[in-house]
Amino acid sequence: MTRNKRGFTLVEILIVVIILGILAAIVIPQFTNASSTARTNSVQATLQTIRSQIELYKIQHNDTPPTVTSLWSALTSASDTTGNLSTVNGGVFVWGPYLQAVPSNPLNSNRTPAETVAAASTADGWYYTVNASNMYTFLCRDSAGATITTY
């Protein structure tokens, strides 16, 4: 009488489970690093876009960047060459809008620009300053409120 063997033995199943565990231990950390890398790349792309739009605004507005208090309204609205917000071209050049919407910071999901490092908080999404010679700085903040300059 012959006996048909159907199924796997306990030892074979344990070997497969151990192999799957080893593979999972190798692969899972790769996914963790991928999300961090994606967030970093998103911050870099957003900063590059905003900085280029600030430069375009500056070129079209007599080499004057937007003020700290009017940064987002200046970039998301049309304006004339003196920076006055405008919706209709009434005989003067109308520039903009430079951004469709205020971008959120991928590191802390906030949109507010802060003027000074002393004002750093987790409520600030961006760090933006303009000095007396119309030189500006635009950086991002992390979730602890620290200004990130490496991007």
HELIX and SHEET records of a PDB file:
HELIX    1   1 LEU A   10  GLN A   60  1                                  51    
HELIX    2   2 LEU A   71  THR A   76  1                                   6    
HELIX    3   3 VAL A  117  ALA A  119  5                                   3    
SHEET    1   A 4 THR A 112  ALA A 114  0                                        
SHEET    2   A 4 ASP A 124  VAL A 130  1                                        
SHEET    3   A 4 TYR A 136  ARG A 141 -1                                        
SHEET    4   A 4 THR A 147  ILE A 148 -1                                        
END                                                                             
